[in-house]
């Protein structure tokens, strides 16, 4: 899975349309191997992004859980802690 695609389900506030579309773009980029498609492939690329966005929104809208929604700030802090454990702290001046 693409590392840039983040979990979007069960957050408060809910994922925005922008976040869902950004995840769809990353997914289509990963599948196609294109960061930016050629003019010949642009239409197919954009159609795929639209279809994946629609499917993702449908999925997110139909999922159910009994768990409390996660807090975005808390999850971001946890991600920073995991990053420091994995990669260490940034060197001074960077």
Secondary structure, DSSP 8 states (H G I E B T S, - for coil): --TT----SSEES---HHHHHHHHHHHHHHHH--SS--HHHHHHHHHHHHHHHHHHHHHHHH---SS--EEHHHHHHHHHHHHHHHH----TT-
